[in-house]
Amino acid sequence: MQKLFFLLTLSFAALVPGRAESVEAFEARLFEAVSSEGITVVHPWASWCINCVNEHDDHGWKNFIEANPEVTFIFVSVWNSDEDDAGWLAKYGLGDQPNLKIWRHPNQASRQGERVSELLGVPVTWMPTTWVFRDSRMRYAINYGEVRFDMLQQMLKDSVKGQW
């Protein structure tokens, strides 16, 4: 019943012209995504962040996403990111992958105390951040900056095993 109410609320909000998505609705949509079957990688990032740019060297994210078609990737722009997130990521070959979602957090404040400080109850303290979820539970978190794709690949492999 709660899921039905949630979906009806989101559907109604989408029909109201000019109404931006609330932070609460965004969080609910993100929770719904990580609760789906399989593995979901959530990647909070910002277009101004040099660490976020560095992750795209040698088409890092593009190659990684395309090499893992069974995984859903959600890039969430936060902290005063460029308004054209999809265009920004397109420069690095991202956007056409069927397993990639590019979402913009409704709170784009950049000042400490006003900006996004957590997603899904997890602190966001550094850009970029990368989290691996399976069945609504976080399995791994890289909260210190640039991802190493060999390490992330191992995390995905370990998440599939179902040890947790």
C-alpha positions in Angstrom: 0.0 0.0 0.0 2.9 2.4 0.8 4.5 1.7 -2.5 1.2 2.4 -4.3 0.8 5.7 -2.4 4.4 6.6 -3.2 4.0 6.0 -6.9 0.7 7.9 -7.1 2.3 10.8 -5.3 5.2 10.9 -7.8 2.8 10.6 -10.7 0.8 13.5 -9.5 3.9 15.6 -8.8 5.0 15.0 -12.4 1.7 16.4 -13.7 2.0 19.7 -11.9 3.7 22.1 -14.4 6.7 24.0 -13.2 6.9 22.1 -9.9 10.4 20.9 -9.0 10.9 17.6 -7.3 11.2 17.8 -3.6 14.2 16.4 -1.8 11.9 13.9 -0.1 10.5 12.7 -3.4 14.0 12.5 -4.9 15.2 10.4 -1.9 12.2 8.1 -2.3 12.9 7.7 -6.0 16.5 6.9 -5.2 15.5 4.4 -2.5 13.1 2.7 -4.9 16.0 2.4 -7.4 18.4 0.8 -5.0 15.7 -1.5 -3.8 15.2 -3.1 -7.2 16.6 -6.5 -7.9 20.2 -6.7 -8.7 23.1 -4.4 -8.1 22.9 -0.6 -8.3 25.9 1.7 -8.2 25.1 5.2 -6.9 27.7 7.8 -7.8 27.3 11.3 -6.3 29.4 13.8 -8.3 29.7 17.5 -9.2 30.8 19.0 -12.5 33.2 21.4 -10.8 35.1 18.7 -9.0 38.5 17.8 -10.4 38.4 14.3 -8.9 35.1 13.7 -10.8 36.8 14.9 -14.0 39.8 12.6 -13.4 37.6 9.5 -13.2 36.8 10.0 -16.9 40.5 9.8 -18.0 40.8 7.1 -20.7 37.0 6.8 -20.7 37.1 5.2 -17.3 33.4 5.4 -16.4 32.2 4.8 -20.0 34.2 1.6 -20.3 33.3 0.4 -16.9 29.5 1.0 -17.3 29.6 -0.7 -20.7 31.5 -3.7 -19.3 28.9 -4.2 -16.7 25.5 -4.2 -18.5 23.8 -6.1 -15.7 24.5 -3.4 -13.2 22.4 -0.2 -12.9 24.4 3.0 -12.5 22.9 6.2 -11.1 25.0 9.4 -11.4 23.6 11.9 -8.9 24.9 15.5 -9.4 25.1 17.5 -6.2 26.7 20.6 -4.8 26.2 23.3 -7.4 26.8 21.1 -10.4 26.5 22.4 -14.0 22.8 22.6 -14.9 23.4 20.5 -18.0 24.5 17.3 -16.3 23.7 15.1 -19.2 25.6 17.4 -21.6 28.6 17.5 -19.3 28.8 13.7 -19.0 28.2 13.3 -22.8 31.7 14.9 -23.3 33.0 11.7 -21.7 30.8 9.3 -23.8 28.2 8.8 -21.1 24.4 9.0 -21.5 23.5 6.5 -24.2 24.1 3.4 -22.0 20.8 1.7 -21.2 22.0 0.9 -17.7 23.0 4.5 -16.8 20.7 7.0 -15.2 21.7 10.6 -14.8 19.8 12.4 -12.0 20.1 15.9 -10.6 19.6 16.3 -6.9 17.0 19.1 -6.3 19.2 20.8 -3.7 22.2 22.2 -5.5 23.4 24.5 -2.7 27.2 24.6 -2.4 27.6 26.3 1.0 28.5 24.1 4.0 25.3 23.7 6.1 23.0 24.2 3.1 24.2 21.6 0.7 23.3 17.9 0.5 25.0 16.3 3.5 23.5 12.8 3.1 21.7 10.6 0.6 19.8 7.5 1.7 20.9 8.3 5.3 24.6 8.0 4.3 26.9 11.1 4.8 28.1 12.8 1.6 31.4 14.5 2.6 33.5 14.3 -0.5 33.2 14.4 -4.3 33.0 12.0 -5.9 31.6 9.2 -3.8 30.6 5.7 -5.1 28.3 3.3 -3.4 27.3 -0.3 -4.3 23.9 -1.5 -3.3 22.2 -4.9 -3.7 18.6 -5.4 -2.7 18.3 -2.1 -0.9 21.4 -2.7 1.3 24.7 -0.9 0.8 27.4 -3.5 0.3 30.4 -1.2 -0.3 31.2 2.5 -0.2 34.1 4.5 -1.6 33.8 7.9 0.1 37.2 9.4 -0.4 37.3 10.5 -4.0 38.3 9.0 -7.3 37.3 5.4 -7.8 39.7 2.7 -8.9 37.8 0.6 -11.4 39.7 -2.6 -10.7 38.6 -2.2 -7.0 35.0 -1.4 -8.0 34.9 -4.4 -10.3 35.9 -6.6 -7.4 33.2 -5.0 -5.2 30.6 -5.8 -7.9 31.9 -9.4 -8.1 31.7 -9.8 -4.4 28.2 -8.3 -4.3 26.9 -10.9 -6.7 28.1 -13.8 -4.6 25.3 -13.1 -2.1 27.5 -13.6 0.9 25.6 -10.9 2.8 
